[in-house]
């Protein structure tokens, strides 16, 4: 399912109503001189499809509009969506009107609209009309929670504003906004058809289990660290020795039970019977030296961990690039030609002297890529294991540093309190009181419920989910889809005679750009230069995507809006005689041109000079 836009409606002051009508299944071009409201059409559609703000720009349209509406058509169903302009001093309007109608040509008056639906509900209704599965949960990179696809996410692939279509750094709509790149990466596999409900659910469950495993291991490490004498316990032992409650300072290897066993009787000693000890060494200095050693050790471990993670990332990047290269080679069909002549072309099968060498080169490249991918996949688990071991050691050293800091803090606090008391008996009583307070807090902590070690269960479930995900093969499915879309994109780039189109062109979802694989390496869009290239590759990319959406019946609106795709072909000042200028000063002219591909918006020719400011939808 999907839908198209039949009318864009503007409700003016009073009872004035203006509408722009589009022919369904055809290429629509809107022309007009500057500041006639052409770009406002894009923002009005955005606003009526549930934008969070008020995208309509300040000026005539915003100042003279009461509200806006869209008539959308999906097969034999027609729906009218309207939204009022924000009230004064409000940033947006949170109420909308959504209704199924029988006549797509009948526009209700503004005063007849009952805005009794909130924006979130309206987005869900529109998404249902488009066929978006709102029950689906997709893992989103960089966040802890899942993402549910909506009509707002489909707009990434529907609109190209005038500051986007000629932008070398931005390929998709609103890609330059914060957090949008991760959202685009999360939803595009779903809109392409490479993600099903089970796969997405398993992926989210896997991420949840891994976070739970990390938290559980941290809690177990802290509980295990508590089994040894804490920094506070060792500090209290040192204070007890300093005031004579202990004859000598115990060894450092005590566990918590042994330390408590020594401290508990000290809380009952009669301080009047305690003899003051002779001067002892500076315990705080020794602790500071120990802290410096621990810090050096931690720094070295972090350097090793950074290097291993860098190696893992490089392996991952290489594996991704190699898999894409392999997918492109595999999709060309270079897999043997037993039934073909000795010098047959591996593509068409016709006799072509010299083709055998090309086929052999391609086959060797495919075999080499397979070997390298296998080698990378073999090394990666080893690196991951080393990273895990280093992380455990870092956690251990971190716990030692925390205990050391606690011991230093406790000892310094005790020394400061003791030095304020001149009477030796009062000093001893103070230390005894601190020991009693520590033992009381320890007894309270002992009443907490035990922590269950579920690491084995979680690890087993993680292994099971990873095995099921590998069986589903969705990453390979996405790579296959992208290879086919990229082939279509490449053909369109060649038809538009774009720079670098002599080389294979592909859509890179990791960097969200178009890349040409030239003899000298990969050339992303931002390195190609020329506004004509930027616009051309945007147009080719979106046409390839929309042909895929239509062919696979994906839940993306059958609407492609391009704001001023002709801008880079026109000089700032037109020096012609004016004989080719369309008569658009009276409000703009609109033409409807039949498309050769039905719902696919295609145009191979460059816009003529009199189409300055043309907008396509």
ABEGO torsion letter per residue (X at the ends): XBBBBABBBBBBBEABBBBBBBBBGBBBBBBEBBGAGAAAAAAAAAAAAGBABBABBBEAAAAABABBBBBBBBEABBBBBBBBBBBBGBABBABBBBBBBABAABBBBAAABBBABBAAAAAAAAAAAAGBBAABBBBBBGBABBBBBBAAAAAAAABBBAAAAABAABABBGAABBGAAAAAAAAAAAAAGABBAAAAAAAAAAAAAAAAAAAAAAAAAAAAAAABBBAAAAAAAAAAAAAGABABBBBAABBAAAAAAAAAAAAABBAAABBBBBBBBBAAAAAAAAAAAAAAAAAAAAAAAAAAAAAAAAAAAAAAAAAAAAAAAAAAGBBEBAABBAABBAAAGBBBBGAAAAAAAAAAAAAAAAAAAAAAAAAAAAAAAAAAAAAAAAAAAAAAAAAAAAAAAAAAAAAAAAAABABAAAAAAAAAAAAAAAAAAAAAAAABBBBBBAAAAAAAAAAAAAAAAAAAGAAAAAAAAAAAAAAAAAAAAAAAGBBGAABBBBBBAAAGBBBBBBAAEBBBAAAAEEAAAAAAAAAAAAAAAAAAAAAAGBBBBBBBBBBGAAAAABBABBABAGAABBBAAAGEBBBBBBBAAEABBBBABBBBAAABGBBBX
